[in-house]
Amino acid sequence: MSARVLILTDGKAGHENQSKAFAAALGRDFDLLPVRFRFKGAKALSYLLDRLGIRTVGLLSFGRSIECLQAASYSVVIGTGSGTFYAAKAFADRLGVPSGVVLYPRGYDLKSFTCILAPTFDKPRRAPNVVPVPANLVVADDARRRDAVRTFKTRCPGPAQNAVAVVIGGPNSCATMTAGWMKRELDALFAATAGRPHWVTTSRRTPPDVEALVSGYPWDFALLYSKDKYNPIPAFVSLAKTLYVTAESTGMISEACSTGTAEVRVLDNLDAGPSKFRRFVDGLTAGGYVDGSRKIDLSDAIAAARRLLKV
């Protein structure tokens, strides 16, 4: 059996990175195949066809030719996100290999996936092929982190001992971010952590008025995403003593809770009421990953996935 896996990607970086993390955890090299539904309405049709047991690549279009794809070339087909779930089944059937997907494929026939790595905040059904995980999958790349630390130290040569780092995302359907809220959070944070180095990064989702407010605080290092696309987060999780992340940033919280040594805190900008973001934060807090010092260990989940995929 080949040691390679075929990753189907919908082009979303967060999804693709989780698929890459899954392949890395399985100890497999991978090839990427961009995939999307061929026409408007094809995704809706895929749910019906899947329930009927019909899985055809005819609903899909691809970033390159699929004619050269051979069963002997791959041991598993992997996909993350709803744009890849049907495709993962179709290609697994075509190649005669198992399918492994990340995130919960709600609406599709669950039992015909070989393995589902499902976040607990999606409230997945219990099933033999469903493996619950507490957060997003993250690539554990020690070499990347070492490089990130070296680069960061050239940009921020000052002291790092006991540093406080802040990662600011932005609003979404379940979270609000205003300059007034951010001012209250940062005033309290600086008061509680006086005398320590302070670092911050905003993101592509941070509103301009919030970013302008953030720039006015006495940071020892400040990365404003609108002006500089450098990513200091891998260095933050490796060097900071305490890392604050806005609550809607599931990817950044997952990385912080899975890698490095920083203790993770959440700046809670979630709207009132239940949501998957609230379940996500509450679950990590209950597990001691947020407001605690534990790091997520997915070794049992990956072992279960290996058994299901027979790799």
Secondary structure as the mmCIF struct_conf table of DSSP 4:
data_model
#
loop_
_struct_conf.conf_type_id
_struct_conf.id
_struct_conf.beg_label_comp_id
_struct_conf.beg_label_asym_id
_struct_conf.beg_label_seq_id
_struct_conf.end_label_comp_id
_struct_conf.end_label_asym_id
_struct_conf.end_label_seq_id
BEND BEND1 ALA A 3 ALA A 3
STRN STRN1 ARG A 4 THR A 9
BEND BEND2 GLY A 11 GLY A 11
HELX_RH_AL_P HELX_RH_AL_P1 ALA A 13 ALA A 25
TURN_TY1_P TURN_TY1_P1 LEU A 26 GLY A 27
STRN STRN2 ASP A 29 PHE A 37
BEND BEND3 ARG A 38 PHE A 39
TURN_TY1_P TURN_TY1_P2 LYS A 40 GLY A 41
HELX_RH_AL_P HELX_RH_AL_P2 ALA A 42 ARG A 51
TURN_TY1_P TURN_TY1_P3 LEU A 52 GLY A 53
HELX_RH_3T_P HELX_RH_3T_P1 VAL A 57 LEU A 59
STRN STRN3 LEU A 60 PHE A 62
BEND BEND4 GLY A 63 ARG A 64
TURN_TY1_P TURN_TY1_P4 GLU A 67 CYS A 68
HELX_RH_3T_P HELX_RH_3T_P2 ALA A 71 SER A 73
BEND BEND5 SER A 75 SER A 75
STRN STRN4 VAL A 76 THR A 80
BEND BEND6 GLY A 81 GLY A 81
TURN_TY1_P TURN_TY1_P5 SER A 82 THR A 84
HELX_RH_AL_P HELX_RH_AL_P3 PHE A 85 LEU A 95
TURN_TY1_P TURN_TY1_P6 GLY A 96 GLY A 96
STRN STRN5 SER A 99 VAL A 102
BEND BEND7 LEU A 103 LEU A 103
TURN_TY1_P TURN_TY1_P7 ARG A 106 GLY A 107
BEND BEND8 TYR A 108 TYR A 108
HELX_RH_3T_P HELX_RH_3T_P3 LEU A 110 SER A 112
BEND BEND9 PHE A 113 THR A 114
STRN STRN6 CYS A 115 PRO A 119
HELX_RH_3T_P HELX_RH_3T_P4 THR A 120 ASP A 122
HELX_LH_PP_P HELX_LH_PP_P1 PRO A 124 ARG A 126
TURN_TY1_P TURN_TY1_P8 PRO A 128 ASN A 129
STRN STRN7 VAL A 130 VAL A 133
BEND BEND10 PRO A 134 ALA A 135
HELX_RH_AL_P HELX_RH_AL_P4 ASP A 142 ARG A 155
BEND BEND11 GLY A 158 GLY A 158
TURN_TY1_P TURN_TY1_P9 GLN A 161 ASN A 162
STRN STRN8 VAL A 164 VAL A 167
STRN STRN9 ASN A 172 ASN A 172
TURN_TY1_P TURN_TY1_P10 SER A 173 CYS A 174
STRN STRN10 ALA A 175 ALA A 175
HELX_RH_AL_P HELX_RH_AL_P5 ALA A 179 ALA A 192
TURN_TY1_P TURN_TY1_P11 THR A 193 GLY A 195
BEND BEND12 ARG A 196 ARG A 196
STRN STRN11 HIS A 198 THR A 201
TURN_TY1_P TURN_TY1_P12 ARG A 204 ARG A 205
BEND BEND13 THR A 206 THR A 206
HELX_RH_AL_P HELX_RH_AL_P6 PRO A 208 SER A 215
TURN_TY1_P TURN_TY1_P13 GLY A 216 GLY A 216
BEND BEND14 TYR A 217 TYR A 217
BEND BEND15 ASP A 220 ASP A 220
STRN STRN12 PHE A 221 LEU A 223
TURN_TY1_P TURN_TY1_P14 TYR A 225 LYS A 227
HELX_RH_AL_P HELX_RH_AL_P7 ILE A 233 LEU A 239
BEND BEND16 LYS A 241 LYS A 241
STRN STRN13 THR A 242 THR A 246
TURN_TY1_P TURN_TY1_P15 ALA A 247 GLU A 248
HELX_RH_AL_P HELX_RH_AL_P8 THR A 250 SER A 258
BEND BEND17 THR A 259 THR A 261
HELX_LH_PP_P HELX_LH_PP_P2 ALA A 262 ALA A 262
STRN STRN14 GLU A 263 LEU A 267
STRN STRN15 LEU A 270 LEU A 270
HELX_LH_PP_P HELX_LH_PP_P3 ASP A 271 ASP A 271
BEND BEND18 ALA A 272 GLY A 273
HELX_RH_AL_P HELX_RH_AL_P9 LYS A 276 ALA A 286
TURN_TY1_P TURN_TY1_P16 GLY A 287 GLY A 288
BEND BEND19 TYR A 289 TYR A 289
STRN STRN16 VAL A 290 VAL A 290
BEND BEND20 ASP A 291 GLY A 292
HELX_RH_AL_P HELX_RH_AL_P10 SER A 299 LEU A 309
TURN_TY1_P TURN_TY1_P17 LYS A 310 LYS A 310
#
